[in-house]
């Protein structure tokens, strides 16, 4: 009898990283809440939902048999990771924390996004036969990015 029974998604490196970011986000929110910083409820709610969404979309996507469906769930997880990064930026902008404090979380998110991008490419069979398209996110941000902004690439 095996000592540890695991679902397939639990064996993924990205899933383990997603558990790590979920824990990291939870610790950050506990730390910031202790300071009684006002006007953060919406940002916290969004960050909490997005960090959980990364994990849940990866698990559900990995369970899909159709490759196109898998790609869609992994892409949704990637989008939620990007949303988490934006929430961290918002916490800095609202002066609830510092860039230095969120650096570890953003580094984790960059690793997660990188792996999820590779999973999307692997399972997006429709895109494999076409010229790579510019993502919706990069299209939106390329028109709004100002000099001196974050470099996520």
N, C-alpha and C positions, 0 to 999 in steps of 0.2 A: 504494500500500500504506500503511495507517495506521501511524503511528509508535508508537501505544500501543493495544493491544487490551485491552479491559476487559469483565468480566462486568457484568451489569446491577446487581448489588448493590454493586459497587465505585463506582458513580456516585451512590449514596445519601449524602447529607450525614451521616445517622446512622451509616452504616457507617464513614465516615472518622473520626467522633468516637469510635466504638468502638475503632478501631485506636489512637487517641490515648490512650484510657483504659487499654487493654491495655499500652501502652508506659509510661504513668505508673505503673501498678500494679507492673510489672516493676522499674522504677527504685526505687520505694519499698521493695519487698521486698529488693532488693540492698542498699540503704542500711541497712535495719534488720538484715539478716543480719550486716552488717559489725560491728554493735555487740555481737554474741554474746548477744542477748537470749533468755533461755530460755523454753520453753513456748509457742512460737508456731507449731509445725509444723502443727497442725490448722487454725488461722486462715489461715496462708499457703496451705495446700492448698485450702481453701474459696474464698479470695479468687482464687487462680489459676484454679480451675475455673470460678467464676462469671464472671470477667472474660472468659474465653475463650468461655463459653457465650453471652454477649450477642452476640458477633460471629458465632458459628456459627449461632445461631438466626435472626439477621437475614438472613444469607446464604441459609440454607435456606428460610426463609419467603418471601423475595423470589422464589425460584425456583418456588414453588407456583402453579399456575394457579387452583385453587379458592380463592375469596376467604375462605371460612371457615377453611381450613387456613392461609392467610397470616396471618390475624388471630391464630390460635392460636400460631404461631411467634413473631410479634411480641410477643404477650402473654408468652410464655415468656422472651423476651429482656428484656422490661421487668422481669419478676420477678427475673431474674439480676442486673440492674442494681441493683435494690433490695437484693438479697443482698450485692452488693459494698459498698454504702453501710453496711450493717450490719457487715460485716467491718472496714471502716475504723473504725467506732465501737468495735468490739471491740479493735482495736489500740490505740486511745486508752485504753480502759478497762484494758487490760493494761499500760499505761504504756510501750508500745513506741514511741509517737510522740505528737505533740500535735495538738490540734484545728486549730491554725494550719497544720501541715504537711499535713493531709489536706483542707484547705479547697478547694484547687484540684481535687483528684480528685472531691470531692463536687459541686462546681460543674459539672464535666463530666458527672457521672452525672445531675444534675438536668436538664441539656439533653438527654441521651440519653433519659431516661424521658419527658420531655415530647414528644419527637418520636415515640417508640414508642407512646405513648398515642394520638396523632393517627393513626398508622398502624393501630392496632387499631380505632379508631372507623371509619376509612375502609373497612376490609375486613370488619368484623364485621357482615355484612348482617342477621343474626338480631337483633342488638341495636339496629339502626337502626329496627326496627319496634316496639320496646318502650320502656318507661320505663327510663331509665338505672338500672342496679342498682348498689348499693354494692359496691365491689371486695372480694374476699376479704381483701386486705392491709389495707384501711382498716377493715374489720369487726374483724379481729383486733387491730389496733393501737389502735383507738378505745376498746376495753375495757381496754387496758393502759397507755395513755399517762398519764403523770403531769404535773402542772404543772411547767413549766420544761424540758420535754423538747425535742428538736429540732423545729423547724418546717420541714417539707419542702414545704409548699404554697406 
